[in-house]
Amino acid sequence: MDNSKAQYDLILIGGGASASFLALQLLEKNPTFRIAILEKEATFPPKLGESIVDQTALFLKSLALEHLLDKHAIKTGVRFLFNESNSKDIQDVAEFASPTLPGYIKAYHLNRPVFDEDLLQTCIERGTIVYRPAQLIRTKFEPFYNEIEIEVDGTRSTIASKWCVDATGRARYFHNELGWEDLKINLNTGALTAHFHGVYDPSEWDTARNDYWETQSIGSRAFSTTHLMRKNAWWWIIKLDENTTSIGMVFDKNKISFEDPKSFFEAQFETDAQLKALTKNASHGPVRHVEQIAYVSEKLFAKGQAVIGDSGAFIDPLISPGLELIGQQSIWLTELLTNDLGLNEYKEDAWKKYEKTFLKAYQSRLLIYENAYGLMDSFDLFSAWLRQGNFVYFGFIVYPTVLFKSRLKYPLQFNFIERTALLYFARRFDKIHQRRATQQRISSTSKNTIAYSGVRVPKSPRLVLMPFSLFFRAIFAYFRVEWIEFRSFFTKKR
Ligand SMILES: Cc1cc2nc3c(=O)[nH]c(=O)nc-3n(C[C@H](O)[C@H](O)[C@H](O)COP(=O)(O)OP(=O)(O)OC[C@H]3O[C@@H](n4cnc5c(N)ncnc54)[C@H](O)[C@@H]3O)c2cc1C
C-alpha cells in the first residue's frame, strides 16, 4: 500500500443528509473508523426535501440528533385540499385533514441547507474528515480498493479506502461514471418548485377557520404540509419560517407537458383559483425544474462500493418519504460496513439480502404512486386512497416502531396479498374515476367539507388500538365510495 496517500476505511462522495446519516452511525458503532466525506459545494444551495414524516423524526430521535431540529418549524399536520370545479368560492374546496395531536412524535419543516450543514458539522466534531469544496480529478474503483485524486482550493491530493459510498444525490456519480444501470419503471413524473415570499393570507385562499384543528393540534394550520390536489398533479405548500414558503408542483409527464418550465409554472398561478389567491401579493425566487423524479438503480452495491439515498433511487415526494427511506437504508449499511470494516467479514449473502429488501421497498412504493396520479383530483376517491395508506403506513410501520425500536430499519414492502389488494383498489378507483369523468360527475360534497384522518400517535396504551381504528376508517371510506356509485345509477348527474 502506498503510504503517501491518506488512507480511510470509507470514502463518501457527497456530503448531504445520506452521507452524514451513515457516517454518524458508523462512528457511533466504532469511533475509530476513518471516514472521509468529499463535498463539492463550499456551502449548500437550497435543497429539496423540506418536510419530514413521523418515521424520520423517530430515526433522528434514535440517533440523539433531535436537538438539530430546534432551528426548524414544527410541522403541525398534513392537509389535502381538493377543488374539483376550480371554484373561486373557497367554501367549495373540500379538505382531508390530518392534524398532529399531542403525542409521541413531532415532525418538522426543514430549512435543508441549514439542517444538512448542522449534520455535516456534527460529523466533523465526531471525527470525520471533510474535504470541501472538493473536485474529483481522477478515480479508480476496484474490488475493495478505491483511489480518488481530489482538488480542494487549488491543492491536489490522493486518498484511498476499502469502501466507497456514492452519496451524491441526483448527481448519481456511480450511475453516470461507472454505468450502474437503472430498472425500467412506469412512473414518469417531474417537478417545478420555488421559494415564495409574502405568501399566506388564509382568508383569501384557505378553507374556513377550523376550530377543531386550532384547539386540538400542536400548532396552527399555517405550518402544516398542505397539498393542493389537482388533475394528474399535486402541489405542496411548506411554510419554512414567517417569510419563506416552499411551493412546488409534481405532475404526471404522460399527461402534462410544456416548452418552458418557468412560464408554465408561473401560468399555473394565473389559472388555478386557489393558487392565484395564495400568491396574490407574493414574489418568488428561481424556479427549479426536476425533469425526472423517479428512478431505481438495478444494483445497490458491488464489492467495495455502494450507493445510498438519491444516488441509488427515488420514487415520489408525496407524503415526504425521501429522508425516511434514507434513514432506514443507512441503518442496514451501517450494520454491513461495521462487519466488513471492523471484523473484516464480507458477508455477500447479507449484502444481497439488503439489496433485495430495498429493491422490493422501491417497487412497493412505485406500485403506490403509479396508481395515484389518475385519482388525485377526486376528493372522495383520493381520501379513501389516503385512508388505506394511513392504515398500512401507521399500522405496519410507525406504531410497531414506537413499540419496538428494532423495527425502525424496516421499509414499507408489500407481500403478495398486500400487492393484490392494492391493485384491486387501484383498478376499482380508476374505473370509478373514469366513469365519473364520462358522466361529468365530481365527488358529492357539501359546502366547507372537512374529513379527518383520525391518525394519532398517543403516548398511552391506546396506541395499540389505533391500527384497528384506521382499518375501519379505510374500509368505511371504500364502502362509502361504492355506495355513492351505486346510488349514482338512480340519480341524475350533478
Ligand atoms: C420534488 C421533490 C420534493 C421532495 N420533497 C421531500 C420531502 O418533503 N421530504 C423528504 O424527506 N424528501 C423529499 N424529497 C427527497 C429528498 O430531497 C432527498 O431524498 C434527499 O434530499 C436526498 O439526500 P441525499 O443526501 O441523498 O442527496 P443530496 O441532499 O442531494 O446531497 C448530495 C450531495 O452530494 C454533493 N455532490 C454531488 N455531486 C458531487 C460530486 N461529484 N462530488 C462531491 N460532492 C457531490 C452535492 O453537492 C450534495 O450536497 C424530495 C425530492 C424531490 C425530487
Ligand as a Chemical Component Dictionary entry (heavy atoms), coordinates in Angstrom:
data_LIG
# 
_chem_comp.id                   LIG 
_chem_comp.type                 NON-POLYMER 
_chem_comp.pdbx_formal_charge   0 
_chem_comp.three_letter_code    LIG 
# 
loop_
_chem_comp_atom.comp_id 
_chem_comp_atom.atom_id 
_chem_comp_atom.alt_atom_id 
_chem_comp_atom.type_symbol 
_chem_comp_atom.charge 
_chem_comp_atom.model_Cartn_x 
_chem_comp_atom.model_Cartn_y 
_chem_comp_atom.model_Cartn_z 
_chem_comp_atom.pdbx_ordinal 
LIG C1  C1  C 0 -39.594 17.425 -5.846 1  
LIG C2  C2  C 0 -39.033 16.733 -4.642 2  
LIG C3  C3  C 0 -39.537 17.009 -3.378 3  
LIG C4  C4  C 0 -39.029 16.343 -2.264 4  
LIG N1  N1  N 0 -39.592 16.552 -1.025 5  
LIG C5  C5  C 0 -39.193 15.814 0.026  6  
LIG C6  C6  C 0 -39.765 15.997 1.316  7  
LIG O1  O1  O 0 -40.647 16.820 1.501  8  
LIG N2  N2  N 0 -39.290 15.227 2.342  9  
LIG C7  C7  C 0 -38.297 14.312 2.175  10 
LIG O2  O2  O 0 -37.916 13.638 3.144  11 
LIG N3  N3  N 0 -37.721 14.149 0.979  12 
LIG C8  C8  C 0 -38.141 14.868 -0.090 13 
LIG N4  N4  N 0 -37.523 14.711 -1.292 14 
LIG C9  C9  C 0 -36.393 13.804 -1.371 15 
LIG C10 C10 C 0 -35.137 14.424 -0.766 16 
LIG O3  O3  O 0 -34.880 15.663 -1.378 17 
LIG C11 C11 C 0 -33.950 13.516 -0.995 18 
LIG O4  O4  O 0 -34.320 12.165 -0.783 19 
LIG C12 C12 C 0 -32.772 13.831 -0.097 20 
LIG O5  O5  O 0 -32.510 15.196 -0.022 21 
LIG C13 C13 C 0 -31.557 13.126 -0.668 22 
LIG O6  O6  O 0 -30.439 13.334 0.142  23 
LIG P1  P1  P 0 -29.013 12.891 -0.393 24 
LIG O7  O7  O 0 -28.065 13.187 0.713  25 
LIG O8  O8  O 0 -29.080 11.521 -0.949 26 
LIG O9  O9  O 0 -28.756 13.863 -1.623 27 
LIG P2  P2  P 0 -28.465 15.428 -1.611 28 
LIG O10 O10 O 0 -29.172 16.094 -0.495 29 
LIG O11 O11 O 0 -28.744 15.887 -2.987 30 
LIG O12 O12 O 0 -26.910 15.516 -1.313 31 
LIG C14 C14 C 0 -25.958 15.150 -2.282 32 
LIG C15 C15 C 0 -24.705 15.942 -2.043 33 
LIG O13 O13 O 0 -23.689 15.472 -2.915 34 
LIG C16 C16 C 0 -22.960 16.580 -3.407 35 
LIG N5  N5  N 0 -22.355 16.178 -4.684 36 
LIG C17 C17 C 0 -22.970 15.950 -5.854 37 
LIG N6  N6  N 0 -22.074 15.572 -6.785 38 
LIG C18 C18 C 0 -20.864 15.557 -6.197 39 
LIG C19 C19 C 0 -19.555 15.248 -6.639 40 
LIG N7  N7  N 0 -19.296 14.878 -7.896 41 
LIG N8  N8  N 0 -18.548 15.346 -5.753 42 
LIG C20 C20 C 0 -18.757 15.709 -4.473 43 
LIG N9  N9  N 0 -19.992 16.028 -3.998 44 
LIG C21 C21 C 0 -21.032 15.935 -4.851 45 
LIG C22 C22 C 0 -23.994 17.681 -3.549 46 
LIG O14 O14 O 0 -23.398 18.959 -3.526 47 
LIG C23 C23 C 0 -24.880 17.423 -2.333 48 
LIG O15 O15 O 0 -24.500 18.169 -1.210 49 
LIG C24 C24 C 0 -37.988 15.392 -2.414 50 
LIG C25 C25 C 0 -37.454 15.133 -3.679 51 
LIG C26 C26 C 0 -37.981 15.780 -4.792 52 
LIG C27 C27 C 0 -37.426 15.460 -6.149 53 
# 
loop_
_chem_comp_bond.comp_id 
_chem_comp_bond.atom_id_1 
_chem_comp_bond.atom_id_2 
_chem_comp_bond.value_order 
_chem_comp_bond.pdbx_ordinal 
LIG C1  C2  SING 1  
LIG C2  C3  SING 2  
LIG C2  C26 DOUB 3  
LIG C3  C4  DOUB 4  
LIG C4  N1  SING 5  
LIG C4  C24 SING 6  
LIG N1  C5  DOUB 7  
LIG C5  C6  SING 8  
LIG C5  C8  SING 9  
LIG C6  O1  DOUB 10 
LIG C6  N2  SING 11 
LIG N2  C7  SING 12 
LIG C7  O2  DOUB 13 
LIG C7  N3  SING 14 
LIG N3  C8  DOUB 15 
LIG C8  N4  SING 16 
LIG N4  C9  SING 17 
LIG N4  C24 SING 18 
LIG C9  C10 SING 19 
LIG C10 O3  SING 20 
LIG C10 C11 SING 21 
LIG C11 O4  SING 22 
LIG C11 C12 SING 23 
LIG C12 O5  SING 24 
LIG C12 C13 SING 25 
LIG C13 O6  SING 26 
LIG O6  P1  SING 27 
LIG P1  O7  DOUB 28 
LIG P1  O8  SING 29 
LIG P1  O9  SING 30 
LIG O9  P2  SING 31 
LIG P2  O10 DOUB 32 
LIG P2  O11 SING 33 
LIG P2  O12 SING 34 
LIG O12 C14 SING 35 
LIG C14 C15 SING 36 
LIG C15 O13 SING 37 
LIG C15 C23 SING 38 
LIG O13 C16 SING 39 
LIG C16 N5  SING 40 
LIG C16 C22 SING 41 
LIG N5  C17 SING 42 
LIG N5  C21 SING 43 
LIG C17 N6  DOUB 44 
LIG N6  C18 SING 45 
LIG C18 C19 SING 46 
LIG C18 C21 DOUB 47 
LIG C19 N7  SING 48 
LIG C19 N8  DOUB 49 
LIG N8  C20 SING 50 
LIG C20 N9  DOUB 51 
LIG N9  C21 SING 52 
LIG C22 O14 SING 53 
LIG C22 C23 SING 54 
LIG C23 O15 SING 55 
LIG C24 C25 DOUB 56 
LIG C25 C26 SING 57 
LIG C26 C27 SING 58 
# 
